[in-house]
Structure formats: structure tokens, C-alpha cells
Amino acid sequence: MDYAIIFEAARPLWWVLPLVLLLGIIKSRWFKGIFGEAFVKLVAKVRLPAEEYLGVHNITLPTSDGTTQIDHVLVSRYGIFVIETKHMAGWIFGSERQAQWTQKVYRKTFKFQNPLRQNYKHVKALEALLEVPADTIHSLVVFSGSAVFKTMMPDNVTIGGGYVRYIKSFRVPVLSDAQVQDVLERLTTGRLEPNRETHLQHVKHLKARFESSAERTCPKCGSGMVLRTSKRGANAGNRFWGCSAYPKCREVQDVA
């Protein structure tokens, strides 16, 4: 076989493989997370006065059961804002008290953990570290991407740059300048080093926590729940609990 002929025929299409790889990266869960976090940082930098709102990002804190990872913390005299980002598409349904929210993309429906509950653990970890009054710490969830809310959301759940309005609604100083600096110092010294090793250890802790929940049972049929990974669709790469009786029972739960 004359490979030179094949090579010459394929050379005009050299750009196809890099393009496919690039599209794969853009659609990956990793890239979506990076994009969503970068979007929130950019909006804060542009629309919030830098001298009043000081940001610390990608914070990993040790906890009693491993670690917890916080996307953003904005510190000001008006309070401490703990931000959880979600880069998602489609219609979003949920309420403050629901354990799970729903994402609908075209004809497909996905369940995911109420991000306010997810952020609650972040808030509690910060309360323990910072030693400030609990009412000075505010939980905030920001959806980026093309998500659209189809149910009424709490004021602290926003889309895009709308979170800035929520932050600016707090205009009464609750921390002194000295307290703001103390909070920043505690965040800097109390966090784990923001590097690849810390991230890998955090993922390891999460995996161990998930696997320790093997006794989980389906709330609909009582069968065991199995930890699975979405292989396609908007949630490709995400882990979830699925009923072992599938397809007879299609109950799914977000990994908490």
C-alpha cells in the first residue's frame, strides 16, 4: 500500500482533528466549570469597586469528612459573599427547600442537587474558619451559560451578572476595615495550597465519600442505588445515583 498517496490525500484535512479535539474540550464538564468561574470573576472585576470588594477564588478548605471547595468569596464591609457557580443550559426548575432541582434540555430531563444546599456546607466551613457572626456571611448561586429559570427563584439565585445587584443591595456596613483584613488573612492562611495536588486530593475525598454511601436505597422502589456517570447530553461526565432496577425504575439522584 502506498501510504504517501493516502497522506497527500488527507493533508488538506489536517485541521479536522484539532477542531474535533477543541470541540471536545469546550463541551467537557471541566471547561464549562472553568468558563463559569471565569465569567463570575470578570463580572465582579468590572462591576464591583475593587477597593470595596476583595475576591478570593478557588478555595479548598479542610473539613471533618475531607475537604470542601468554594468557587468564589467576595469580602467587603457589607458582608462576605460565598458564590457557587453553575454553568448550565436549558430550563431550570427548583425552589429553596427542594433537595433536587431539575434541568430540562429539549426533551431530556436531568436532576441535580439544590445548589443552595451545596453552598450551605461552604458557608458553614467559612463560619468555622473566620469566626465572624453568621449573619455577615451570605450564600449566593450564580448560573452562567444559557440557563433559563422556569420557576420563581430566591433572590440569592441569579443568572449571569444579576448577582451584582444582589450584592449591592447590602449597603449597611457589618464589618470594620480591620475585620475585612482579618478575614482575608484567615482565608489566605487557612486554605489549602491552590494547586493540582490539592484538587486531586479533593476529588479523592469526594470519591471516598460517594463510595461510602453504598447502602443508599431508591426512594421509589427500595432497590439499591448505583453510582453512575452520564455519557452523553448536557450532563456528560457528571456522576449521579441511578436505581439498580433500571429501566423498570428510572429514579435518579444527584451526588450530594
Secondary structure, DSSP 4 states (H G I P E B T S, - for coil): --HHHHHHHHGGGTTHHHHHHHHHHHHSHHHHHHHHHHHHHHHHHHHS-TTT-EEEEEEEEEETTEEEEEEEEEEETTEEEEEEEEE--SEEE--TT-SEEEEEETTEEEEEE-HHHHHHHHHHHHHHHH---GGGEEEEEEEETT-EE-S---TTEEEGGGHHHHHHT--S--S-HHHHHHHHHHHHHHSPP-SHHHHHHHHHHHHHHHHTTTT-B-TTT-PBEEEEE--SSTTTT-EEEEETTTTT---EEE--
